[in-house]
Amino acid sequence: MLKTMNQRIGLVLFLLAASYLFLSYQLPSYPYTAIDADVIPKGLGWLLLVLSVCLFFSRAIETDAEKEKRAIPKKEVLVLVTVFAMIFVYILLFELIGFVIMTALFIFVCSWFLGYDKWKTNLIVSILFPVALYGIFVFALGIVLPKGILPI
């Protein structure tokens, strides 16, 4: 039944999308809003579901060259694992340290680790981007982000 890699991935994505949709339909609805908070999660879930079905039934023939492209060198696996570890640490310390500091540290360290060598540009972007986002979310949109150890 599952002869090609596209069918295997399509099935896994279908199950993931179905679970995601089930959970997104569990979100509470608010009576006084025109567009509810569950619109985007439900839309993304349905999109993933439809695309996974398309992937499952795609007639693309898997060649040997495509199989070789799928092989990931061990060095790149180590890079992927390290970036996932950085994301995990970011999520773990997000509320404790705060949005601005953790996002600045994450952007700086991750872009340095991935090979960006311009320290000044990296430092400026990694500080200005989270500060600007924090200002937009907190002051313009009224969405509370974790301030952590900063007295903002």
Secondary structure in CASP SS format (residue, H / E / C, confidence):
PFRMAT SS
TARGET T0000
AUTHOR 0000-0000-0000
METHOD secondary structure of the structure
MODEL  1
M C 1.00
L C 1.00
K C 1.00
T C 1.00
M H 1.00
N H 1.00
Q H 1.00
R H 1.00
I H 1.00
G H 1.00
L H 1.00
V H 1.00
L H 1.00
F H 1.00
L H 1.00
L H 1.00
A H 1.00
A H 1.00
S H 1.00
Y H 1.00
L H 1.00
F H 1.00
L H 1.00
S H 1.00
Y C 1.00
Q C 1.00
L C 1.00
P C 1.00
S C 1.00
Y C 1.00
P C 1.00
Y C 1.00
T C 1.00
A C 1.00
I C 1.00
D C 1.00
A C 1.00
D C 1.00
V H 1.00
I H 1.00
P H 1.00
K H 1.00
G H 1.00
L H 1.00
G H 1.00
W H 1.00
L H 1.00
L H 1.00
L H 1.00
V H 1.00
L H 1.00
S H 1.00
V H 1.00
C H 1.00
L H 1.00
F H 1.00
F C 1.00
S C 1.00
R C 1.00
A C 1.00
I C 1.00
E C 1.00
T C 1.00
D H 1.00
A H 1.00
E H 1.00
K H 1.00
E H 1.00
K H 1.00
R H 1.00
A C 1.00
I C 1.00
P C 1.00
K H 1.00
K H 1.00
E H 1.00
V H 1.00
L H 1.00
V H 1.00
L H 1.00
V H 1.00
T H 1.00
V H 1.00
F H 1.00
A H 1.00
M H 1.00
I H 1.00
F H 1.00
V H 1.00
Y H 1.00
I H 1.00
L H 1.00
L H 1.00
F H 1.00
E H 1.00
L H 1.00
I H 1.00
G C 1.00
F H 1.00
V H 1.00
I H 1.00
M H 1.00
T H 1.00
A H 1.00
L H 1.00
F H 1.00
I H 1.00
F H 1.00
V H 1.00
C H 1.00
S H 1.00
W H 1.00
F H 1.00
L C 1.00
G C 1.00
Y C 1.00
D C 1.00
K C 1.00
W H 1.00
K H 1.00
T H 1.00
N H 1.00
L H 1.00
I H 1.00
V H 1.00
S H 1.00
I H 1.00
L H 1.00
F H 1.00
P H 1.00
V H 1.00
A H 1.00
L H 1.00
Y H 1.00
G H 1.00
I H 1.00
F H 1.00
V H 1.00
F H 1.00
A H 1.00
L C 1.00
G C 1.00
I C 1.00
V C 1.00
L C 1.00
P C 1.00
K C 1.00
G C 1.00
I C 1.00
L C 1.00
P C 1.00
I C 1.00
END
